[in-house]
Amino acid sequence: MDAMAGTDPMEAPCGGHPLRWRFVALVTAAIAISYFDRQTLSVAIAAIQRAIPISNEQFSYLQTAFLLSYAALYAIGGRMLDKLGTRRGFLLIMLWWSVACMMHGFAFNFAWLLVMRFLLGMGEGGAFPAAARVVSEWLPAQERATAMGFINAGTAAGSLLAPPLIGVVLIYSGWRAVFFSAGAIGLLWVLWWFFSYSGSMPVLSSNTLDARLLAQRLSFREIVGLRSVQALVFAKFMSDSAWYFMLFWLPKYLYDARGFDVKHVGLYAWIPYAASGVGSFLGGWSSSRLLRSGRSLDFSRKLVLGVSAAMMPAVMLVPLVPVSYALALFSIAFFAQQSWSGLIMTIPADVFPLSAVGTVSGLVGFGGSIGGAIFGLIAGALLGHGFSYGVLFIAIGTFHLIGFLALVLLMGRIQPLQSKDLREIESHA
């Protein structure tokens, strides 16, 4: 029974609970809203600039403000969720970022937008740790990767819906209504969550309870010191350095290097984002199928992670091929990245007790956001000093492979922590 320590508390008694996929859908909607909300500024910026002068440099400050608070609250928000619990914690997070999004609509100068962007990042930083807790709380191990892949596909849904829907609101109601509407959608989700979600009430074995209580006594410093956590954080740091570069720089690359205009970007730039949604789902589904077929948890996760990482070097060929093939290569990279990302964010729920899942997920997300921020600055500096996009594509094509090697060499086997493991951690503290 010791092997149950660190597993899903619902797994043994309630693994087939009919509500579990309803809650997955609820969280997927929240992730889609978060990606919709973070794009409101980018899509509406031309209209905003007619009322509030914003230079290109100031626009970069707005994005940096979001990303820095997003990274910090990934870690802090994860720890907060472990203290408050999933239901209260996610409600507070969504309420915070929805109000922050609405407050953009009252902006009268750049400083107001800067502060609201920072507050929006604070709220959204807790979204994925909360999602990891829902998956850990309600789903058995053989369904978690599928669920997290489905949730991660919400990022693609939000990214795809934002430009056309925001464009309609801009045409008929103006830019302030964009933020009011987006925030209102989040507040409706808060009501949905409040009346729909309930925490699980499992029957725990004594060893599972022991593991959870031991994990609750682990300090933040002790969790950070675990080699498995460090390996996950480093892997996410590397992979998200590539992801945020592709996410933020794809339209600019198409403008600068491929001669696209706004119309062409609107017609074609959505294709890689659609591929990312497919990758999110198929990556998780493939890993879950391997696990259900009798493969070990370690094999089921690492095989799909390795295949995803092996697909990423395709992006190195982007500058060498015609634009239609370049978009196909971007689509392969987006597909592989989101297949990888969903699984990386599933592993904390696979390995750690529920009482530590939010903290570990938050640290992993923090590493990814910091990686994206740092490499974004490096990319801008290199391009500003005459380096080509080709150099950057060669670099990002290697990042997932480096992250995968770190997982294989440093993390060890992916398997649930047992009570004896946690006692050993405490004894060394």
N, C-alpha and C positions, 0 to 999 in steps of 0.2 A: 504493500500500500504506500510505501515511501515514495514510489515513483510518481504518485499522483500529486505530490507537492509541487506547486507552481503551475499546475494545469488549470484549465478552465473550471471554475466551480460548478458550472452547469453541466459539465461534460458527462459525468457518470449518471446523475439522476435525471437530468433534464435536457440531454443533448438534442432531443427532438421537439423541443418546445415550439408550438406553432407561431409564437410571437417573434421569434428570433429574426426572421427575414423581413418582417415589418419594421423592426428597429434598424436593420441594415439599410433599408430604403430611406428611413427617416434621416439617418446620418449621411447617406449619399446626397440627399437633397441639401443638407447643410453645407457639405463640401462644395457642391455646385454653386450655392449662393455665395460662398466665400470667394470663389474664383470670379464670379460675376461682379461682386462688389469691388474687388481689387482692380478690375479693368475699367471701372466707371471713369476714373480720371483720365486714363490714356485715350479712351474713345472720345471723351467729351472735351479734351484739352483745347482743340481749335475754337470751340464755342466759348470756353471759359476765358481764353486769352483776349477775346473781344471786350470782356468786362474787367479782367484783372491781368495786367501785363505780367507775363511769365517768360523768362528767357530759357534757352536750352539748358544752361547751367542750373538755373533754379528748378527746372523740371527734373533734372537728375537728383537734386537734393530731396525732392518730394519722394522719389522712388527709394532713395537711400534711407530716408526717415522711416518709411514703411518696413523695409527689409531688416533694419537694425532692431527695431522694437519687435518685429515678428520673430527674429532669431532669439532674442532674450526671453520673450514670453513663451516660446516653445518649451524651454527648459523650466522656467518658473511655473508656467501654466500646467505642465505635466505633474509637477510636485503638488500644486494646489488641487488638482483633480484627485490625486491619491488621498488627500486629506478630506476634501469635501464630498467625494463620491461622484459617480458619473452623472446622476440626474441633476443635482444642484450645480455641479461644476459646469456642465455643458450649457445649462440654462443661463448662467451668469456670463459665460464667454460669448454666447450668441447675442444676448441682450446688449452687452458692451459694444461689440463691433457693429451691430445694427444701428444703435444710436450714434456712434461715431461716423458711420456712413451718412446718415441723415444730416448730421451737423455740417458736412461739406457744403450742403445746399445753402447755408447761411453765410458762406465766405464772402468777405468784402476786401480781403487783401491776401498776399502770398503767405504771410505769417500764420493766418488762420488755417489755410490749407495745409501748411507744414505740420501744425499741431494735430489737426484732425487725421492726417495721414499716419502720424506716429501712433495715435490712439487706435486707429483701425488695425494697424499691424499688431498692437498689443492684444487685441481681442482675437484676431484670426490665428495668432500663434498657438492657441490652445486647441484648435480644431482637430488636428490629426492625433494628438495624444488622447483626446476624448474619444475619437473614433476607435483607437486601439483598445481603449478600456471597454467599449461596447462589444467589440469583437471578442475580447478575452472573457467578458462576463457572460455572454449568451451563447457562443458557438463552440462546438468541439473542435479539436485540432484539425481534423480532416476537412472541415469546412471553412476554417479561418482565412486561408489564402484566397479562396474564391470570394469570400465576403469582403476582404480588404481590397482585392482587385476591383470588385464592383464599386466599393466606396471611392477608390482612387479614380475610377472612370468619371466620377462627378466633376473632377477638375477639367476634363475635356468637355463635358456638357456645359459647364459654366463658361468656358472659353469660347465655345462655339456660339452660344446664345447671346453673349454680351454685345458684339458689334451690331447685329441687326436690330435687336430689341432696344438698345440704347439709341441707335440711330432714329428709330421711330419716335421715341420720346423727345429727342432733340428737335426733330422737325415740327412736332405738334405742341410741345409744352416748354421747351427751353432746357438749358443745362441744369438749373437748380432742381427741376422736377426729376431729373435722372437720379440724383442722390436721395431725394425724398422717397421715390418709388422703390429704389433698391433697399433702403433701410426698412421701409414698411413691409416688404416681403420677408425680411429677416425677423421682424416682430411677429408676423403671422406664424412663422416657423416656431418661435418661442412658445406661443400658445399651443401649437400642435404638440410640441415636445412635453409641455407641462401636463397636458391632459392624457398623453399617450404612453409616455415612458415610465416604467417602474423598474427598480433594481431587482436582480434575481434574488431568490430566497432558497439557496441550495442546501442540501443535506451534506455537510462536509465530513470527511473522514477525520480522525484525530490527527493524522500526519499532515493532511492538507491544511487543517486549521493551524497546526503547529508551524508550518512553513509560512503561512500568511502572517501570523503573529510575529515570527522572527523577522520577516521582511519589513514589517512596520517599524521594528526597532532599528533597522539599518539606517544610518545617517546618509544624507545626501553625499557627503564626502566618501563614504564607504562604497556607495553605488558607483560613483564616478571612478573609483579606483579599481573596479572589476575589469579584467582584461577583455572579457567578452563585450562589455559596454564600450570600451575604448575602441575595439575593432569595428563595432557597428558604427560608432560616431565617425571614425576615419573613413570607412567605406562610403558613408552618406556624404561626408565632406567632399570626397573626390567626385562622386557621381553627380551631385547637385551643382558642383562647379561647372560641369558640362551642361546640365539641364537648364540652369538659369541663363547661361550664355545663349543657348539655342532659343529659349523662350523669349528673352528680351531683345535679342539681336536679329532674329530671323527676318522680320519686316525691314529693318534697316539694311541688312545685307541685300535683300531683294531690290531695295531702292538704289543702294550705292553701287553694287557690283553687277547687277543684272538688268538695270535700267527700267525696273517696274515703276508704274505710276500708282496712284491711290486705287484706281479701278482694278488694276491687275492684282494688287495685293488683296483687295476685297474678294476677288474671284477665286484666287488660288491659295492664299496663305492659310486657309482653314484646313487644307488637306492633311498636313502633318499633325494638327491637333486632333483631327478625327482618328488618325492612326494611333495616337497616344491613348485614346479611350479604348480602342480595340485591344491594344497591348496590355492595358491595365487589367481587363477582364480575362484575356486568354492566359496571361502569365499566372494569375491566381488560380484559374480553373485547372491549368496543366499541373501545377504543384499539388493541388487538392486531389486530382485524379491519381497521381503517382502514390500519394499517401493512402488513398482508399484501396489501391491495388496491392497493398502490403509492403511497399517500400518504406524505409525508415524516414523519420522526420528530417534528419540531416540530409539524406540523399534527395528527398523530394524538394527541399528548398534550394540546396546548392546546385543541383542540376539545372534548374530553370534560371537561377541567377547566373550561372556560368554561360549558358546559351545566350541570355540577354546581353551580358557583357561582351561576348564574342561578336555580336552583331554591330556594336557601336563603331568599330573602325570604318564602317561603310561611309561615315560622315567625312572622312579624310578625302574622299574622291569628289566632294561637292564642287570645288573650284575647277575641276578638270573636265566636266561633262556639260552638255547642253542643259538649259534651264529645266526642261521637263524631267530629265533624269535627276537633276539636282533636287527637285521636289520629291521625287521617289526616294532618293537617298535620305533626305530629311525625314520622310515618313518612316523609313526603316529605323532611323535613330530615335525618333519620338516613340515609336512602338516599343523598341527595346528598353528605352529609359523608363517608361511607365510600367512595363512588366517588371523590371528590376525594382522600382520604387515601391510598388505595392507589396512585394515580398519582403523587402527590407523593413517596412513598417509593420509587417506581420510577426517578425521574429521576436520582438519584445513580448508579445502575447504568448508565443510558443515557449519561451524560456523562463520568464519571470512570473512570480505570483501576482495576482490581481492588484495587491496593495502596492506593487512597485512598477506596474506596467506604464502608468502615466508618466512617472519620473523618467524611466528609461526611454520611452518614446519621445519625450520632450527633449532629452539630451541628444538623441539621434537627429531629430529635426533641427535642433540648434546647430549641430555640426554642418548639416546640409546648407542651411541659410547663410552661415558664415562663409562657407566655401563659395557659394554663389556671389556673395558681396565682394570677397577678396578677388576672385578671378574676374569679376566684372570690371573692377578697377584696373587690374592688370591688362585686360583686353583693351580697354579704352586707351591706356597709356601706350601700348604697343601700336595700335592703329594710329594714334596721334604722332608717333615717331616714325611712321613710314612702313611699318610691317604690314604684310598682306593678311587678308582673311585666311588664306591657305595655311599660314603658320598656326593660327588659332584652331583651325579644324583638325590639323594633325595632333595638336595637344589634346583636345577634348576627346578625340578618338581613342586615346589610351587611358583615360581617367577611370572608366568602369573596370577595365582589366586590372588596374592597380588596386582598386577597391576590393575586387573579388579575391585577389591574391592575399590581401590583408585578412579577409574573412577566413580563408582556408588555412593560412599559416598561423594566425594569432587567436582566432576565436575558439578553435577546437570544434567538437561536435555540437550541433544544434539539437538540444534536448532540454526538457524541463529541469530546472534546478530542484534538488531534493532538500529535505530538511537538513541532512548532514552537511550539504554544501553551504547552506546559510549559517549553520553553527560554526563551520570552519572559518567563514568570513568574519563572523563576530569575534572568534577567538584570536584572529590576527589583527583586529582593530586596535 
